[in-house]
Amino acid sequence: MIITIIYEEFLFFHELSRDWIDRKVVYSTLLLYRRQLVLRYLSISCSVLTNKKVVKMSRPLHRGVPAIRVTSSSNDLLGSQVKEQTEKEELDRNLSSHRFPFWSLFSDNSPLTKYDATDNGFASDPFIVGTPRSRHRLTILLLKSSLVVIVILALTGSFWWTLSISTSSRGHIFHGYRRLQEQLVSDLWDIGELSFGTSRMKEIEFCPGELENYIPCFNVSENLDSGFLDGNEYDRVCRQGSRQNCLVLPPMNYKIPLRWPTGRDIIWVANVKITGQEVFTSGSLTKRMMMLEEEQISFRSASVMFDGVEDYSHQIAEMIGLRNESNFIQAGIRTILDIGCGYGSFGAHLFSEQILTICIANYESSGSQVQLTLERGLPAMIGSFSSKQLPYPSLSFDLLHCARCGIDWDKKDGTFLIEVDRVLRPGGYFVWTSPLINVQSSLRNKEKQKRWNFVRDFAENLCWELMSQQDETVVWKKTSKKTCYNSRKSGSGPSICSKVQDVEFPYYRPLQNCIGGMHSRRWVPIEERATWPSRSNLNPSELALYGLHLDELNEDTANYRIIVRNYWSLLSPLIFSDHPKRPGDEDPSPPYNMLRNVLDMNARYGGLNAALLEARKSVWVMNVVPTTGPKYLPLILDRGYFGVLHDWCEAFPTYPRTYDMVHAEGLLSLESSQHWRCTMLDIFTEIDRMLRPEGWIIIRDTALLIDSARVLTRLLKWEARVIEIESNNDERLLICQKPFFKRQPS
């Protein structure tokens, strides 16, 4: 039978090399033949090598490498079962020493001590044809040899065929055939994993219950033990070994969040860590504006309590000189950094006015502002003003807001205010609400008056104009002219940073005591920028600052229009798999609010963000620019989107279960070019931590990297499938969904 198969393979390649008329037909034939080849040898290997029957597949093929259970023949004797088990364990140990399962097919792993012994004590010849065991070994040897011959014939035939075709079609056919060879290697890898992978690759275990809100790099108690004081204990410190190699389970009574916009006003209590006392205790202005109702926390804007947010926003607009908050866009305000945001009610109110507000606050083990804000479907991340610069470029935001945010702006000689000035665009606004500003209260308290006077004088030395002061709120406007800094009195206020100090892309650098952003080519007042949504389409002169041409941005935008349309359709078959349809009916289109919180791990120009908004999907996107990649984060921010710099070998500053979809295009190739500073499994484990149950992962990369990633999805218990891209033969899509695992009562 083996000789017959070898002869068939030779005839197939001989006929294939003689007549190549239609390349599409040939390529399809090759694909079909490759699948048949693998299936034939898989069946032969299972029947000959194991002499056992396949009884059940735990998963369908499109969801990753299937696990197969086998049962022993009922005619085996007890002694032979024990002996075969011992031989299998020895074989597994030998095979595990090989790096690739493919090569294990060509190695002899049957030592002499495993052969049957004769009566005289000497080992019998394993290749004597007279015994069943020797015939079995001879069959195995012939199978291995035939596999070698077939692979050699396949490679030789493809080489001869490539040389024989015409020059005009050679490149196209070789390109397709190279993909075929790579897929063959991938399938042989799958065969090896199918046979031996279960003993070598184990699924990652679940984390213990106390880690359900676990965030690496944020350990207050460990920071205190290390001597961090004066607020520095909330700093982000990524120590060696701080990452837990386990999967974070949701809380006991966790429920899938309600879809936007309902989820903005109502969240499930069990989904966040908060006590009833924390709900009702006073805090920041917007932190008090919620109500506890049975299993839900309500932020309903119809309540009388919430009239304060609308009145407060209206007051700020009037202090800036606008009629109301709906005129923020006309004033050049699009992006707001809300420091100590409470639970995001200020940003939630402005979202309807197309104002993008991002919340930053310290890490909190319970009653977290960031966790509740993200649970509502609003932008947020952990950030601290204690000792390090924020991971944003200089001149990033149109307005900074602090309403009883808990930061003492007069501390550390005004260094916190200098950091505000760095990330604020020219002509931008700083809004501060605090009891310290109340004039009547300050007159009765000399200490408060002293602190207020320091902040007011320091802001003046930063060239901030005091626009208005009402009750407990004050509004400053940053200067639009660089000449202001030279006109200050000698020795008054902080100095201007040198070019060495003025780093445009700081990544958690220590806070600076000099004015930054002065050397940036992006010094453009917000009044002179195009208003939203025209701002998202930068003109050629603005793109020239980043070394880009208009054609490049337009091409990127056009590509992502197609990508978003395809992504949305790819998710629908699984999303609606529990809704049967009549024969002939098309799959229903996914709803526009299917997703809300989206994380793009390698955002480049922000093309995914732009395409999602253009398609009117109710999402916001956290655009992440890796520290090892091209630095286009200022471009993303100048387009009116939000983004942050991050190293993906470290934990992202967010709580578990905060994103509905994670997208990564080219990230694996980027990390591979950096010689894998961390493993692919480390990155995937972090994705799993950030992703909500039933959330989606879309990874686009080279075929070989996607095939490697697909194997890891089994360890993470993700449902996965690989999709080929017609327009790009070198890339593939890996579509995954995180299952909803419920914690069992202890």
N, C-alpha and C positions, 0 to 999 in steps of 0.2 A: 504493500500500500504506500509506503514512504517513497519507493522508487517511482511509482505512478504519479504521485503528487509532484515530485521534482521534475519529471518529464513534462507534466502539464504546465508548470511554471515556465520552463524553457520555451515551450511552444507559444505560450501567451506573449512573452516578451519578443519572440521572433516575429510573430504576426504583428505585434504593436509597432515594431521598428520598420516594417515593410511599407505600411500604407497609413500616412497621417494626412487626412483630408480636412476634417473639421476639428479645430482645436478644442472647441467647447465640448464636443462629443467625446473626444479623447480624454479631456480632463475629468469629465463626469465618469467615464469608464474607469479611469485610474482610481477615483475616489471609491467607486463601487467595489472595484477589485480589492482595494486596500482593506475595506471593511470586511469583505468576504474572507480575505487571507487571515485577518486577525481572529475572526469568529471561528474559522476552521481549526486554527492551531490552538485557540483557547479550548474548544471542545475536545480536541485530541489530547491536549495537555492534562485537562481535568480527568478524562477517562483513563488515560494510560498511567500518568504519574501517581494519581491518588487512588484509582480504582474505586471511586466513590461516586454517589449520585447527588446532583444539586436538587435540593428540595424546596428552597424558598429564597427569594431576594428581598432584602429588607427595604430597599429603596428602588425607585425607577432609575433607569440609566441616566436620564438627563439631569438628575440631581446630584451628580458626583459619582465617585467610584463605589459600586455596590458592594455590600458585604454579603457573603455567601455562607450558608450553613450546610454542612455535609453530614451524612450519617454513615456509619460503618456497615459493611455487609453483614447480614444476619448469620452467614455460614462460617464466619471467622471463629477460631477457637480462642479461648481466654489467653493461652500462652502466646499465640501470635500477636494478639492485640497489645499485650504488654511490650513485646519486643518491637513491634512497629511504632508504638508511642515513644520508646527510647530512641529509635532511629530517627524519628521525626524531630525530637528535641535537639539531637545532635546536628541534624541537617539545618534547622533554624539557626542554631548558633553559628554554623559555618556561613550561612547565607547572610546573616546580619553583619558580618565583617565587610561585605561588599557595599560600595556606595550606591550603585545603581542596580535595580532588579534585573535590568536587561543583561548585564554581564553574568549574573548568577546562572543564567541558562547555559553558559558555556564552560562552567567550572565543574570539576569532579569533586563532589563533597562526600564521597562514600569511602571512609578510611578502611584500612585492612581489618581492623579490629571488629568491624561491624559485619564482616562476612561470616557465613555459617562455618563452624568448625567440624572437621571430620573426627572420626573415632580416635585417630592416633594423635589428636591434639593439634595438628597443623591446620592452617587456614586453607580452605578449598579455593580453587581457582574461580574467580568470579565470572569468567567468560566461558566456562564449559557449558555447552549448549544442552546438556542432558537434564538440567534441573529447571523447574519453573522460575526460580529466583534469577538464575543466570539469563534465561530468555527475557525476563523482565528488564534486567540491566542492559542487555544488548539492545532492546527496543528503545530504552531511554537514550543510549549512545547514538543510535541511528536517528532518533528524533532531533537531538542536538545538532548532529552533523548536517542533517537535511536543512535545518533552520539556518545554519551558517551558509550552506550552498545557495539557498534561496536569496538571502540578503546580498551575497556577493553577485549573484546573477542579476538581481534587481538594480544594484548600483552600476554594474557593468553595462547592462542593457540601457539604462538611462543615459550613461556617458556616451555610448556608441550612437544612441538615437539623437542626442543633442548635437553631436558632430555631423550627423548626416542630414539634418534639416537645413533649410535655406537660412541665409543671414537675416532676412527681414523678420522671420517669425521666431528666431532662436531665443531672443531675450524673453519674450512673453511665455513661451512654453517652459523654459528653464525656471522662470520665476514661479510658475504654478507647480512644476514638479518638485522644486525645492520645498514648497509648502507640504507636498505629499510626503516627502521623506521625513520632514520634521514631525508630521502627524503620525507617521509610522513609528518613529521613536517614542512619541508620546503614548501611543497605544500599547507598545511593548512595556513602557513604564507602568501603565495601568494594569497590564497582565501580571507584572511582578508584584505590584501593590495588592492585587486581588488575591494572589497566592500567599504572600508572605507579610503584607503590610499590617495585618491586624496584630501580629505579635511584636511589631516594631513601632507602629504609630498609634498612640492611644489618644482618645478624645480628652480635651482639657476639662478638668473637673470644675464644678461650681464653687464659688467663694462661700465662706461661712456667712451666716445671717448678719453679723455685725459689720460687714463690708458692703452692704447694699447701697450706701451712699459714698463709697470709697473714691477718693481722688488722689492719685499719686502726686507727689511734689508739694502737697499741702498738708503738713502734719504739725499742728500748733504745739502739741505737747512735746514733740521731739525738738522743735525749734526752741522752746523754752528751756529744755534740758541742755541745749547747745549754747545757751547764753543770749538768745535773741530777746530784746526787751524794747520798750517804748513803741509798741506797734509793729516792730519788725518780726514778731512771731507769726504774723499773718503773711509773711513773704513767701514767695514761691521758691522752694529749694528742692532741686531734683538730685537726690543722693543716689549713690550706687546701690542697686538692689531695692529701690523704693517701689518698683513695679511688681505687682502680684500676678503670678502666672495662673490666673483662674478667671472664670466667667462670672460677672456680677449678676445675681438674680434680682428680680424686682421684689418690692415688699409683698407681704402676705396677701393683701386685698387689692393689689394693683389692678387698675382698669385702663383700657386703651383711652387716651385723651379724646375729648369731644372735638369735632372738626371746627375749623375756623368758619365764621366768626363766633360761633357759640362758645368754643373753647377759650376765647379771650375773656369772657365774663364769668365762666363757671369751670372750676377744676375739681378733681377728686381729691379728697383729703388724704386718702391712703397713698397717693402717688408721690407726695412730698413729705419731708420730715418736719413737722411743726406741731406744737402743742396748742391747746386752747388758750392758755395764758398768753402765748406769743401772738395769737391772733388779735387779742383785745388790748394788749399793752400798747402804750403810746410809743411812737418812734418817729420816723420821718413823716413828712406831710402826707405822702401818698401811701405810706405803709399802714396807716390806720384805716384806709378806705376799703375794707372788705368785711364780709359777714360770714359766720359759720352757720351752715344749714345742713344738719344731719351728716350725710356722707360727702357734702360738697362745700367748697368755699366760693362765695359769690362776690363778684366785682361789678354787679349790675349798674350801669350808668343811669338807669331810671330812678335809682334811689336818691332820696334827698341828700344823703351823705356825699354823693358824688357831684353835686352841683359845685362843690369847692374846687374840683379839678378844672372844670370849664371856666369858672370865674378867675382862678389863678392864672390859667393860660391867657385869658383875655387881658388880665392885668399886665402880664409881661409884654404882650404885644403893644399895648398902649405906652408902656414905659420906653419901648424901643422907638416909638413914633409911628406905629401902625394902627389901623382901625381895629383889627382883631387878629386872632391867630391864623385865619385863612389867608392873610397877606404875608405870612412868613416866606413863602416861595418867591413872591415878588421882591422881597428884601434880600434875596440871595441865600436864604437859610434852607438847607436841604438835610444836612446830617447834624445830629445833636449827640453829644456824649453826656449821658446822665450819670453823675457820680453819686453813689449811694441812693439808688433809684427807688427805695422802698420796694414795692412789688410791681412797678412798671406802669402805674396808672397814668402818669404824665405822658409817657410815650404812647400808651394805648389810645389816649384821647387824640394825640396829634397824628396818629397813623392815618386817620381818615382824611387828613389834609395833605397826604403824600409826603409827610415829614418822617424821615427814618431816624429813630432814636435808639441808641444802643446803651444798655445799662452796664455799669461796672461797679462791683462792690467787693469787699473782702470775703474770704472764705469763711463760712459759718457752718458749724456742724449741725445746727438745727435752726429752723425758721429762716432759711437762707433767702435773701432777696433775689439772688441770681437764679436759684432753682425754681422759685415760684414764678419769676418773670418768664423764664424759658417754658415752663409748664403751660403758661397762658399763650404761648406762641409768639412771644415778643423777643427781640434780640437782646442778648445778655452774655456776659462772660466774667470770670473772676479776675479782678484787677485791684491793685493796691497802690496808694500814693506814699507808702511808708519810707522806702529807701531806694527804689529802683525806678527807672524810666519805664513808661508804658510801651508795649511793643507796637507802637504806631509811628509812622514817619512824622517829621515836622510838618506843620501847616496842613492838618488833616481834617479838622472839624469847623463847622460854621458857628456853632454855639456850644458852650459848656454850661451845664446846669447842676447846681448843688442846692437841694432843699433839705436843710437840717441833715446833711450827709455825714456828720460826725467827724469831719476833718478840721483840725485846728490850723487854719491858714496862716496864722501868725507864728507858728512853730518853725524850728530849723531855719531861722533867719529868712523866711519867705521862699524857701526852696520849692515848696509845693506850688506856689503861685508862678514860679519860673517855669515849672513843668506844664502848667496850664497854658502859659503864654507860648510855649514851644509847639504844642499840638493845635493851637488855635490859628485859624487862617487870618491874614490881614483883613481888618474890617470886621472880624468876628466879634461875638458877644460872650461875656461871662456873667451869668445870672446866679446870684447867691442869696438864699433865704435863710436867716438865722436870727434868734433872739438877740444876738450880739449887735445887730444893726439897729434895733429899736432905740431911737434917740432918747426917749424919756427914761427907758430902763437903764441906758448907759450913763445918763447924768447922775443917777442915784447910786451907781456902782462904779467906783473909780477904776477897778481892775478891768471891767468890761470896756470902759471908755478907752483905756490904754491899749487894749488889744484891737479895738476897732480903729483907732487912730493909726496904729502900725499898718494894718491891712490897707487902709485908704491911702496912706502916704506911699506905701510900697507899690501899689497899683499905679499911682501917678508916675513913679520912677520907671515903671515898665512901659510908659507911654500909653496907658489906658485912659480913656476919657470917661468920667463919671456922668452917665447919661441921665439917670433918675434914681431916686431913693424914696420908697413908699413903705411905711410900716416896717416890716422885717425883711423887705426885699430890696436889693440894689442891683443895678445893671451897669456894667462897664463895656466899652467898645474899644477893641484893640486898634492901634493906629494903622493906617494904610500906607504911611510914608516912612521910609527908612531914615529920612533926614531928622526925624524926631529924636532918635537916640543920640545923634551928634549934638543936638541943641540942649541937652540936659546939662545941669551944672556939674562941674568937675567933681568927681568922687561921690555923686549921688546915684544910688541905685546900682544894680548889678551891671557888670561889664558885658560886652558882646563876646561870644565864644569865638575862638580862633577856628580856622578851617579844620585843624586836627580834632578839636573838641566838638565841633558842630557836625556830628554824624547824622545823616538823614535817615538811616535805617537802624536805630538802636534796638537791641534785643536784650531787654532787662539789664541795661547798663546802670551803674549807680547814678543817682540824681546829680545834675550839674548845677552849679551856682552862677552860671552865665547864661545870657540870652541866646537861644538857639534859633535856627531857621533863617538867619540873616544871609547866609551864603547860598541858599537854595535858589535855583532858577524858577521855582514854582511860586515865588512871591507875587501873587496876583490878588488884589482885593476882591472880596466876595461880590461887591457891587458891579465889578467889571466882568465877572464870569456869566456865562449863559445860565438862565434859570432852568429849573427842572420842568419837563423832561429833556429839553434840548441839551442840557449839560452832558447827558450820557453819550452824545455824539461829538467828540472832541474835534476841533478844526485842525487843519494841517500844521499850523504853527505850534499848537499845544502838543500834538503828537511828536513833533520834532524834538521836544524836550526829552523824550524817551527813546529817541532813535528809531521811531516808527513812521511808516507812511500811511496815508489814508487808505490805500488799497489793502494793506495788511489788516487793518481793523475791520474794514468792510467785509473782507473774505472770512475773517474769524466770526463776525456776526452772522453772515449767511450760513456758514457751516453749522453753527450752533442752533440756528432756526430748524434745520433739518434734524439735528441730533435730538433736540427737545421733542420734536414731533415723534421721532422713532422711540425715544425713551418712554414717552407716555403710552404709546401703543404696546410696547413690550411688557409693561407692567400689568396691563389689563387682563391678559389670560389667567394669570395667577390670582390677581385681586378678586376677580369675579368667578373663580372656579367653583364656588359654592352656590352659584346662581345658574341653574340649568337653562339652556336656551333651546328653542325649537330648531330642528334641522333646517339648514339653509340660512338661518339668521346670523348676522355678524355679531362679534363680541361687542357688548355695550362700551361706549366711550367712557374712560375714567373721569370722574368729576373734577372740576377745576380746583377744588379744595381738598383733593386727596392727600396732598402733602402741605406742610406748613414750614417747619424748621429744616432747612437744607444746608449741608456743609460741603463745600467744594475744597478738597484737600490740596489741589494744585490749580489755582484759579487763573493763572496767566493774565489775560486782559480783562477778566470778568465776563467773558462771553456767555457762560451758562446763565449767570444772573440776568444779563440783558435779554436773552432769549426767553427765559421764563416769564419775565415781566411783560415782554412784548406779546407773549401768548396769553396774557391775562390770567396766569396761574396765581393763586392766593398764597404766595410764598415770600419768605425773605431768605437771603443767602448769606452765610458766613463765608466770605471769600478768604481763603488761607493761602498765603504765599510762602512756600518752604524757604528756610534760610539757605539751603544749598542750591536753589534755583535762581532764575532771572528775577531781578527785583522790580516787578511791575506793580507793587502795592500802591505807590503814589498815583499811578494811572487809574487804578480801580477806585481809589478814594476821590480823585478829581472827577470821575464820571458820575459821582453821586451815590456810590454803593458803599457798603461797609466791608472792611477787610482787616486782617491782622497778620503779622509775621510769626512763624512758628517752626520749630524743629520737630519733625515727626518721629524722631527717636526719643522724644520726651512726651509726657502726658499733656494733652490739651487742657487748658484751664476751664473746665466745665464739669458739671455733675453728671452722673450716669443717667442714661435714658432721656436725653435732651434733644435728639435730632430724629426726624422722620426719614431722612435719606442722606446718605453719604456718597459723594461722587469723587472719583479719582481717575483722572486721565493723565497718563504718562508719569505718574508718581513712582511706580515700581521701576521704570527705566531710569528715572532720576536718581533713586537710591542705589540702583545697580551701578550707575556711573560713579557713585561715591564709594564703591567697594563695600556696600552693605554695612554701614556703621552700626546698624541694628538689624535683626532678622525680619523677614517678611511676616513671621508669626507674631512678633512684637507689635508691628503696625496693625495687624488684623485684630489682635486682642484689644487694642485701644479703640479701634472702630466699634467692636462689639460693646465695649463699655459705654460709649457715647450714644449708641443707637437704641431707639425705643423698641420694645417687643413688636414684632410684625413690621419693623422698619426695613428699608431697602438699601442695598449696596450696589452701586454700578461702577465697575472698574473697566477702563479701556486701556489696553497696552499691547505689547508685542505678543505674538502667538505663544512663544516659549514661556514667557513670564505668566501669561494667563493660565497655561496648562499647569505650571507649578502652583499658582494660587488656587486653582480648582482642587488640588489635592488637599490643601490646608483647610478648605471649607468643611471637610468632614470632621476635623478636629474641633472646629468651632460650632458644630451642629447646625450650620447654615444650610438652607435649601438653595442649591446653586445649579445654574445651567450656563453653558458657553454658547455664544451666538457669533457666527462669522459675519464680517462686514464686507458687503459686496464691493464697495468703492475702494477698499484698502485690503489687499490680500495679506499684508504683513501684520495686521492688527485684529484683535478680537474683543468681544464684550463678555464680561463675566457678570451675570445678573444674579444677585443673592437676596434672600429674605431671611431675617432673623426670626426664629420661632418664638412663640410666647410660652416660656417655661414658667409654671407657677410653683412657688415655694410651698412645700408640703408642711403641714403643722407638725411641730416637733413633739 
